[in-house]
Amino acid sequence: MGGHRNQRLLLASTLAALVLCPAAASPQDSQPRARPDIVVFLSDDHGFDDSSVYGAPGIRTPNMQRLAAEGMTFTHAFVASPSCAPSRAALLTGLMPSRNGAEANQTFKRDGVRSLTEDLKALGYQLAAFGKVAHGADGPRHGFDVLDKRYDAQAIAGFLDRRDASVPLALFVGTNEPHVPWAEQPAYDPAAIVLPPTFVDTPQTRVQRARYLTDVTQMDSELGEVFDLARRRLRPDTLFIYTSDNGGQWPFAKWNLYDAGIRSPLIAVWPGRVKPGSRSDAMLSWVDVLPTLIEAAGGQAPAGIDGRSFLGVLRGAASRHRDEVYATHSGDGANNVYPIRCIRTRRFKLIVNLFPQYAHTTNTDRGGGSGQGRLYYAEWRAAAERDEGAARTLRRYHQRPPEEFYDVLADPFELRNLAADPKYADVIAGMRKRLDAWMKEQGDTRRLFNTPVPLGADGMPAAR
């Protein structure tokens, strides 16, 4: 953790030096190219609602606001899967998890599955990845020319000094923030923060939420530093995109197909091409990002992938993109063995829990990862013993029905399951049919990737 924070100090000091001592003009300053430089900045476990850009009260994300003022903010962007490895593999291949092979977390694309980075290389681009872009050991398999685990400005600036600036660049930068472990010293007042209605309000919930939000603000600082570095060192027409791989590591968010898990912040800045201060409610999937980059670079994405370019939306020539999006989750190790699928339109969402006879569990309650989740989960359990509202939240967390159906416009936190309401029977039937057909087309085997946790008679996980 200490080394991680030291990298941030290097980041700030390096950028200060760049401001005081600007680099000499390079060939790219005087010789315009048709192909723009591209920068994609990825945060890790940052929920859609957890920023000032998307209306969250009291959360400090000034650099996201700066990007939003200079570019286009998307309000309906969705990841393919709400955990790191499958989400990032989908981004880098343009294929959904069943088709690329990275279904459960900690699994990777199959051998022979093409990465769309190859298409950018074929267009003459140098491909560089700093920090967490692909997941873990999958990084070298995606065809980057430069692959560096560091994501500080010193490393990136050094790379920019050494490279041939006449070659167009596609630079991917992935921060670890706000992935656990969260900041040791919270910069937010736990008593003052606003908790989502899906939470049980306890002292440790507030403390850990304050630590998470501190890391959100730290991520925002790193975003601003990389954005400034790109503005100073790359072409004026650089396309810069910020987005996140999935929601925060909280109950009903990461590892879930509720919007808190799959709805992603996405902001694009492209001087001269994207209208500053604009917003779009076009529905996008993360598999659409790289086809868009390829088309922005002057190429054409390969046929047969799941992603579709939304370049027309970026340029203001179109206002719509998809009528519905799909998402899958297949589990994460032994602590989260709970396959889920969903289809979401602008108004409705149908979630299918493939094995509802088992308990939904995650690192939060099983003690994985940093263990920070267990600190507040223990208080949730204690609260459930004396408060029926807390007990309902805990049962809803662990025990899921075969189907869940939500009017996400009227119920954005997806608290009221309407699956049994006859008013929506036809809508549900149609969405179920489309989801089943899509799963068949995807070759989705609906498999369990580990041993599930049984449900006890009380609706809580049984002891293993």
C-alpha positions as CSV (number, residue, x, y, z in Angstrom):
1,M,0.0,0.0,0.0
2,G,2.8,2.4,0.8
3,G,4.5,1.8,-2.5
4,H,1.1,2.5,-4.2
5,R,0.9,5.9,-2.5
6,N,4.5,6.7,-3.3
7,Q,3.7,6.3,-7.0
8,R,1.0,9.0,-6.6
9,L,3.6,11.4,-5.2
10,L,5.9,10.7,-8.2
11,L,2.9,11.4,-10.4
12,A,2.2,14.8,-9.0
13,S,5.9,15.8,-8.9
14,T,6.5,14.7,-12.4
15,L,3.6,16.7,-13.8
16,A,4.7,19.8,-11.9
17,A,8.1,19.4,-13.6
18,L,6.4,19.1,-17.0
19,V,4.5,22.3,-16.4
20,L,7.7,24.2,-15.4
21,C,9.9,22.6,-18.1
22,P,7.7,21.9,-21.2
23,A,9.1,19.4,-23.7
24,A,10.6,20.7,-26.9
25,A,8.4,20.6,-29.9
26,S,8.3,17.2,-31.6
27,P,7.6,16.4,-35.2
28,Q,3.9,15.7,-34.3
29,D,3.5,19.4,-33.4
30,S,4.3,20.6,-37.0
31,Q,3.2,17.6,-39.1
32,P,-0.6,16.9,-38.7
33,R,-1.7,13.3,-39.1
34,A,-5.1,12.0,-40.1
35,R,-5.1,9.5,-37.3
36,P,-5.6,11.0,-33.8
37,D,-3.7,9.8,-30.7
38,I,-6.0,7.9,-28.4
39,V,-6.0,7.7,-24.6
40,V,-8.3,5.4,-22.6
41,F,-8.2,5.8,-18.8
42,L,-9.8,3.0,-16.8
43,S,-10.7,3.1,-13.1
44,D,-11.2,0.0,-11.1
45,D,-14.5,-0.7,-9.3
46,H,-16.0,2.8,-9.6
47,G,-19.7,2.9,-9.6
48,F,-21.7,5.0,-12.0
49,D,-23.5,6.9,-9.3
50,D,-20.4,7.7,-7.3
51,S,-19.3,11.0,-8.8
52,S,-20.4,14.6,-8.9
53,V,-20.8,14.3,-12.7
54,Y,-23.7,11.9,-12.3
55,G,-25.4,13.8,-9.5
56,A,-24.0,12.2,-6.4
57,P,-24.1,14.7,-3.5
58,G,-20.9,15.6,-1.7
59,I,-18.5,13.4,-3.8
60,R,-15.5,15.3,-5.0
61,T,-14.6,14.4,-8.6
62,P,-13.5,17.8,-10.1
63,N,-11.5,16.2,-12.9
64,M,-14.4,14.1,-14.1
65,Q,-16.4,17.4,-14.1
66,R,-13.6,19.0,-16.2
67,L,-13.8,16.2,-18.8
68,A,-17.6,16.5,-18.8
69,A,-17.2,20.3,-19.5
70,E,-14.9,19.6,-22.4
71,G,-16.5,16.6,-23.9
72,M,-19.6,14.2,-24.0
73,T,-20.9,12.5,-20.9
74,F,-22.7,9.2,-21.5
75,T,-25.5,8.3,-19.1
76,H,-26.4,4.8,-20.3
77,A,-23.1,3.0,-20.8
78,F,-22.9,-0.6,-19.5
79,V,-20.1,-3.1,-18.9
80,A,-20.4,-6.7,-20.3
81,S,-19.8,-8.2,-16.8
82,P,-19.5,-6.8,-13.3
83,S,-16.0,-8.1,-12.4
84,C,-12.5,-7.2,-13.5
85,A,-11.3,-10.0,-15.8
86,P,-14.4,-10.6,-17.9
87,S,-15.2,-7.0,-18.2
88,R,-11.7,-6.0,-19.5
89,A,-11.5,-9.0,-21.8
90,A,-14.8,-7.9,-23.4
91,L,-13.5,-4.4,-23.8
92,L,-10.3,-5.7,-25.5
93,T,-11.9,-8.2,-27.8
94,G,-15.3,-6.7,-28.7
95,L,-16.8,-10.0,-27.7
96,M,-19.1,-10.9,-24.8
97,P,-17.8,-13.3,-22.1
98,S,-19.2,-16.6,-23.5
99,R,-17.7,-15.8,-26.9
100,N,-14.2,-14.7,-25.8
101,G,-13.8,-17.3,-23.0
102,A,-13.3,-15.0,-20.0
103,E,-16.6,-15.7,-18.1
104,A,-15.8,-16.0,-14.4
105,N,-13.5,-13.5,-12.7
106,Q,-9.8,-14.6,-12.9
107,T,-10.4,-16.4,-16.2
108,F,-9.0,-15.1,-19.5
109,K,-9.8,-15.0,-23.2
110,R,-9.3,-18.3,-25.0
111,D,-6.3,-18.9,-27.2
112,G,-7.0,-17.9,-30.7
113,V,-9.5,-15.1,-29.8
114,R,-8.4,-12.0,-31.6
115,S,-7.8,-8.8,-29.6
116,L,-9.0,-5.6,-31.3
117,T,-5.6,-4.0,-30.4
118,E,-4.4,-5.9,-33.4
119,D,-6.6,-3.8,-35.6
120,L,-5.2,-0.6,-34.3
121,K,-1.7,-1.9,-34.8
122,A,-2.7,-2.7,-38.4
123,L,-3.6,0.9,-38.8
124,G,-0.1,1.9,-37.8
125,Y,-0.7,2.6,-34.1
126,Q,1.7,1.9,-31.3
127,L,-0.2,0.2,-28.5
128,A,0.8,0.9,-24.9
129,A,-0.7,-0.2,-21.6
130,F,0.2,1.2,-18.2
131,G,-1.2,-0.1,-15.0
132,K,-4.2,-2.4,-14.8
133,V,-5.7,-2.6,-18.3
134,A,-6.1,-6.3,-19.1
135,H,-6.5,-8.4,-16.0
136,G,-3.4,-10.0,-14.4
137,A,-1.7,-12.6,-16.5
138,D,-3.9,-11.9,-19.5
139,G,-2.1,-8.6,-20.3
140,P,0.7,-10.0,-22.5
141,R,-1.8,-11.9,-24.6
142,H,-3.6,-8.8,-25.9
143,G,-0.8,-7.6,-28.2
144,F,0.4,-4.4,-26.6
145,D,3.8,-3.1,-27.8
146,V,4.5,-1.7,-24.4
147,L,3.2,-3.3,-21.2
148,D,4.1,-1.6,-17.9
149,K,2.6,-2.3,-14.5
150,R,3.2,1.3,-13.4
151,Y,0.6,4.0,-14.1
152,D,2.4,7.0,-12.7
153,A,3.3,10.1,-14.8
154,Q,7.0,9.5,-14.5
155,A,6.7,6.1,-16.2
156,I,4.3,7.5,-18.9
157,A,6.3,10.7,-19.5
158,G,9.5,8.6,-19.8
159,F,7.8,6.4,-22.4
160,L,6.6,9.5,-24.3
161,D,10.1,10.9,-24.3
162,R,11.5,7.7,-25.9
163,R,8.9,6.8,-28.4
164,D,8.7,7.9,-32.1
165,A,6.2,10.7,-31.9
166,S,5.5,10.5,-35.7
167,V,3.7,7.1,-35.0
168,P,0.1,7.4,-33.8
169,L,-0.4,6.2,-30.2
170,A,-3.2,4.3,-28.5
171,L,-2.4,4.6,-24.8
172,F,-4.4,2.7,-22.2
173,V,-3.9,3.6,-18.5
174,G,-5.5,1.7,-15.7
175,T,-5.5,2.9,-12.1
176,N,-6.1,0.5,-9.2
177,E,-8.5,3.0,-7.5
178,P,-11.0,2.7,-6.0
179,H,-10.5,-1.1,-5.8
180,V,-9.9,-2.4,-2.3
181,P,-8.0,-2.0,-0.1
182,W,-9.4,1.5,0.4
183,A,-7.6,4.5,1.8
184,E,-6.4,4.0,5.4
185,Q,-7.3,7.6,6.4
186,P,-10.7,8.7,5.0
187,A,-10.9,12.3,3.7
188,Y,-14.7,12.3,4.0
189,D,-16.8,12.6,7.2
190,P,-18.5,9.2,7.7
191,A,-21.4,10.9,9.5
192,A,-22.0,13.3,6.6
193,I,-22.0,11.0,3.6
194,V,-25.2,9.8,1.9
195,L,-25.7,6.0,1.7
196,P,-27.5,4.3,-1.1
197,P,-31.0,2.9,0.0
198,T,-29.7,-0.6,-0.6
199,F,-27.3,-0.3,2.4
200,V,-27.9,-1.0,6.1
201,D,-26.8,2.2,7.9
202,T,-24.2,1.2,10.5
203,P,-21.1,2.9,11.9
204,Q,-18.6,0.7,10.0
205,T,-20.7,1.0,6.8
206,R,-20.1,4.7,7.0
207,V,-16.4,4.4,7.8
208,Q,-15.7,2.0,5.0
209,R,-17.9,4.1,2.6
210,A,-15.8,7.2,3.5
211,R,-12.6,5.2,2.8
212,Y,-14.0,4.1,-0.6
213,L,-15.0,7.7,-1.5
214,T,-11.6,8.9,-0.6
215,D,-10.2,6.5,-3.2
216,V,-12.8,7.7,-5.7
217,T,-11.4,11.2,-5.2
218,Q,-7.8,9.9,-5.5
219,M,-8.7,8.2,-8.8
220,D,-10.2,11.5,-10.0
221,S,-6.8,13.2,-9.2
222,E,-4.9,10.5,-11.2
223,L,-7.4,11.0,-14.0
224,G,-6.7,14.7,-14.1
225,E,-3.0,14.2,-14.0
226,V,-3.0,11.8,-17.0
227,F,-5.5,14.0,-18.8
228,D,-3.1,17.0,-18.4
229,L,-0.1,14.9,-19.5
230,A,-2.0,13.9,-22.6
231,R,-2.9,17.4,-23.3
232,R,0.6,18.6,-23.0
233,R,2.5,15.8,-24.7
234,L,0.1,14.4,-27.4
235,R,-1.7,15.8,-30.4
236,P,-4.3,18.6,-29.9
237,D,-6.9,16.3,-31.5
238,T,-6.3,13.4,-29.1
239,L,-9.4,11.3,-28.3
240,F,-9.5,10.8,-24.5
241,I,-12.0,8.4,-22.9
242,Y,-12.6,7.8,-19.2
243,T,-14.6,4.8,-18.0
244,S,-14.8,2.1,-15.3
245,D,-14.8,-1.7,-15.4
246,N,-17.7,-2.3,-13.0
247,G,-19.4,-0.9,-9.9
248,G,-17.9,-0.5,-6.5
249,Q,-17.2,-3.5,-4.2
250,W,-20.4,-3.2,-2.3
251,P,-23.5,-5.4,-1.8
252,F,-25.8,-5.2,-4.8
253,A,-23.0,-3.6,-6.9
254,K,-19.9,-5.5,-8.1
255,W,-20.7,-9.1,-8.8
256,N,-24.3,-8.2,-9.5
257,L,-26.3,-7.2,-12.6
258,Y,-28.1,-4.4,-10.9
259,D,-27.2,-1.0,-12.4
260,A,-24.9,-0.3,-9.4
261,G,-22.8,-3.2,-10.8
262,I,-23.0,-2.8,-14.6
263,R,-23.8,0.8,-15.3
264,S,-20.5,2.6,-16.0
265,P,-19.4,6.2,-16.1
266,L,-18.1,7.1,-19.6
267,I,-16.9,10.5,-20.7
268,A,-15.2,11.2,-24.1
269,V,-13.2,14.3,-25.0
270,W,-12.2,14.9,-28.6
271,P,-11.4,18.5,-29.5
272,G,-13.0,19.6,-32.7
273,R,-15.0,16.4,-33.0
274,V,-17.1,16.1,-29.8
275,K,-19.3,19.0,-28.6
276,P,-18.0,20.3,-25.2
277,G,-20.5,20.0,-22.4
278,S,-22.7,17.6,-24.2
279,R,-24.6,14.6,-22.7
280,S,-25.9,11.5,-24.4
281,D,-28.4,9.0,-23.2
282,A,-27.6,6.6,-26.1
283,M,-27.3,3.0,-24.8
284,L,-23.8,1.6,-25.1
285,S,-22.0,-1.6,-24.1
286,W,-18.3,-1.8,-23.2
287,V,-17.9,-4.1,-26.2
288,D,-18.6,-1.0,-28.3
289,V,-15.6,0.9,-27.2
290,L,-12.8,-0.6,-29.3
291,P,-14.8,-0.7,-32.5
292,T,-15.4,3.0,-31.9
293,L,-11.7,3.6,-31.5
294,I,-10.9,1.6,-34.6
295,E,-13.4,3.7,-36.7
296,A,-12.1,6.9,-35.1
297,A,-8.6,5.9,-36.3
298,G,-9.9,5.5,-39.8
299,G,-10.3,1.7,-39.8
300,Q,-13.2,-0.7,-39.8
301,A,-13.8,-3.2,-37.0
302,P,-13.9,-6.9,-38.0
303,A,-17.2,-8.5,-38.8
304,G,-18.8,-10.9,-36.4
305,I,-17.9,-9.2,-33.1
306,D,-20.5,-8.2,-30.6
307,G,-19.4,-4.5,-30.4
308,R,-20.6,-1.8,-32.7
309,S,-19.0,1.6,-33.2
310,F,-20.8,4.6,-31.6
311,L,-18.7,7.1,-33.5
312,G,-21.8,8.7,-34.9
313,V,-23.1,9.5,-31.4
314,L,-19.7,11.0,-30.5
315,R,-19.7,13.2,-33.6
316,G,-23.3,14.3,-33.0
317,A,-24.6,12.6,-36.1
318,A,-26.8,10.2,-34.1
319,S,-28.6,10.3,-30.8
320,R,-29.4,6.5,-30.4
321,H,-27.2,3.4,-30.5
322,R,-28.7,0.3,-28.9
323,D,-32.3,-0.5,-27.9
324,E,-31.1,-2.9,-25.2
325,V,-28.0,-4.3,-23.7
326,Y,-27.1,-7.7,-22.2
327,A,-24.8,-8.5,-19.3
328,T,-23.6,-11.7,-17.7
329,H,-21.9,-12.7,-14.4
330,S,-20.5,-16.2,-13.8
331,G,-18.8,-15.9,-10.5
332,D,-15.5,-15.1,-8.8
333,G,-13.6,-17.9,-7.2
334,A,-15.1,-19.8,-4.3
335,N,-16.6,-16.8,-2.5
336,N,-18.9,-15.8,-5.3
337,V,-20.5,-18.8,-7.2
338,Y,-23.7,-17.3,-8.6
339,P,-24.3,-17.1,-12.4
340,I,-26.6,-14.3,-13.4
341,R,-27.8,-13.0,-16.8
342,C,-29.8,-9.9,-17.7
343,I,-31.3,-7.9,-20.5
344,R,-31.9,-4.1,-20.0
345,T,-33.9,-1.7,-22.1
346,R,-34.2,2.0,-21.4
347,R,-37.1,1.4,-19.0
348,F,-37.0,-2.2,-17.9
349,K,-34.6,-4.8,-16.8
350,L,-35.0,-8.6,-16.5
351,I,-32.5,-10.5,-14.4
352,V,-32.4,-14.3,-14.5
353,N,-30.6,-16.0,-11.5
354,L,-29.6,-19.3,-13.0
355,F,-29.2,-21.2,-9.7
356,P,-31.6,-19.6,-7.2
357,Q,-31.5,-22.6,-5.0
358,Y,-28.0,-21.5,-3.8
359,A,-26.9,-18.5,-1.7
360,H,-25.6,-15.4,-3.3
361,T,-22.3,-14.6,-1.5
362,T,-19.2,-12.4,-2.3
363,N,-15.9,-11.4,-0.8
364,T,-17.9,-8.9,1.3
365,D,-19.5,-11.6,3.6
366,R,-17.0,-14.4,3.0
367,G,-13.9,-12.4,4.0
368,G,-12.0,-12.3,0.7
369,G,-9.9,-9.5,-0.7
370,S,-9.0,-6.9,1.8
371,G,-11.5,-8.1,4.4
372,Q,-12.9,-4.6,4.8
373,G,-16.4,-5.9,3.8
374,R,-16.6,-8.2,6.8
375,L,-16.2,-5.2,9.1
376,Y,-19.6,-3.7,8.1
377,Y,-21.2,-7.1,7.2
378,A,-20.9,-8.2,10.8
379,E,-22.9,-5.1,11.8
380,W,-25.5,-5.9,9.1
381,R,-25.9,-9.3,10.6
382,A,-26.3,-7.9,14.1
383,A,-28.8,-5.2,12.9
384,A,-30.8,-7.9,11.1
385,E,-31.4,-9.7,14.5
386,R,-33.2,-6.7,15.9
387,D,-34.6,-4.8,12.9
388,E,-36.8,-6.2,10.2
389,G,-35.7,-3.7,7.6
390,A,-32.1,-4.8,8.0
391,A,-33.2,-8.4,7.9
392,R,-35.0,-7.9,4.6
393,T,-31.9,-6.3,3.1
394,L,-29.8,-9.2,4.2
395,R,-32.2,-11.8,2.9
396,R,-32.4,-10.0,-0.4
397,Y,-28.7,-10.0,-0.6
398,H,-28.3,-13.7,-0.1
399,Q,-31.6,-15.2,-1.4
400,R,-32.6,-14.4,-5.0
401,P,-35.7,-15.5,-6.9
402,P,-35.4,-17.2,-10.3
403,E,-36.4,-13.9,-12.0
404,E,-36.2,-10.2,-11.1
405,F,-38.0,-7.6,-13.1
406,Y,-37.6,-3.8,-12.5
407,D,-38.9,-0.6,-13.9
408,V,-35.6,1.2,-13.8
409,L,-37.0,4.6,-14.6
410,A,-39.4,4.5,-11.6
411,D,-37.2,2.4,-9.4
412,P,-33.5,3.2,-10.2
413,F,-32.1,1.3,-7.2
414,E,-34.1,-1.8,-8.2
415,L,-35.8,-2.3,-4.9
416,R,-39.2,-3.5,-6.1
417,N,-39.2,-6.8,-8.0
418,L,-42.2,-6.7,-10.3
419,A,-41.7,-10.2,-11.8
420,A,-45.0,-11.5,-10.3
421,D,-47.1,-8.5,-11.4
422,P,-49.5,-9.6,-14.1
423,K,-49.4,-6.0,-15.5
424,Y,-46.0,-6.8,-16.9
425,A,-46.5,-10.4,-18.0
426,D,-46.2,-9.7,-21.7
427,V,-43.2,-7.4,-21.4
428,I,-41.4,-10.0,-19.2
429,A,-42.3,-12.8,-21.6
430,G,-40.8,-10.9,-24.6
431,M,-37.7,-9.9,-22.7
432,R,-37.2,-13.5,-21.5
433,K,-37.5,-14.8,-25.1
434,R,-34.9,-12.3,-26.3
435,L,-32.6,-13.1,-23.5
436,D,-32.9,-16.9,-24.1
437,A,-32.2,-16.4,-27.8
438,W,-29.2,-14.2,-27.1
439,M,-27.7,-16.7,-24.7
440,K,-28.2,-19.5,-27.3
441,E,-26.5,-17.3,-29.9
442,Q,-23.6,-16.6,-27.5
443,G,-23.0,-20.3,-26.8
444,D,-23.7,-19.7,-23.2
445,T,-23.5,-23.0,-21.3
446,R,-24.8,-21.5,-18.0
447,R,-22.2,-23.4,-16.1
448,L,-21.1,-23.2,-12.5
449,F,-17.4,-22.4,-12.2
450,N,-17.0,-23.5,-8.6
451,T,-18.9,-25.1,-5.7
452,P,-21.9,-23.0,-4.7
453,V,-22.9,-22.2,-1.2
454,P,-26.2,-23.9,0.0
455,L,-29.0,-21.8,1.4
456,G,-30.2,-22.4,4.9
457,A,-33.8,-22.7,6.0
458,D,-33.6,-19.1,7.2
459,G,-32.6,-17.8,3.8
460,M,-29.0,-17.2,4.9
461,P,-25.9,-19.1,3.6
462,A,-25.5,-22.5,5.2
463,A,-22.2,-23.4,6.8
464,R,-19.9,-25.2,4.5
